[in-house]
Amino acid sequence: MCHHSLPSLVTPISNKSRIFVLILTDYIMILCFYCLLSFTGIFAFNHLEDIYTLNFQIEKCYTPSDDNPVKPVPFLDYFLPLFPVFTLSTNFPIIAITLQNNLKTLFSSCGGGSQQGSQSVIRRRLVYPL
């Protein structure tokens, strides 16, 4: 999801000969976790909701007449339904920092380098935080 941040992650690495293997390993691990999450839903529930996290609703998991294999774990009662919120909210700071760095690069290249005038203060204080 944050593939646009890869250049800033790769630049500080001095030995770039193994970057492909590291990034490939990272993406394979992500794929394994998503497959694990998907297969648990396939095999654990008789009927899957359209939105996967709705299968883990607190009231749905504890109905005594249902043959639901989900056991009550208080931490997971809130973590699983809020999982999409966690994944999306962790991406916003990364995207904001990347956008800020791109704006700095854009304005410094258009403005003729680093200027110490009033425009640089306006840029630093007003434009970049937006």
Order of alpha helices (4+ residues) and beta strands (2+ residues): alpha-alpha-alpha-alpha-alpha-alpha
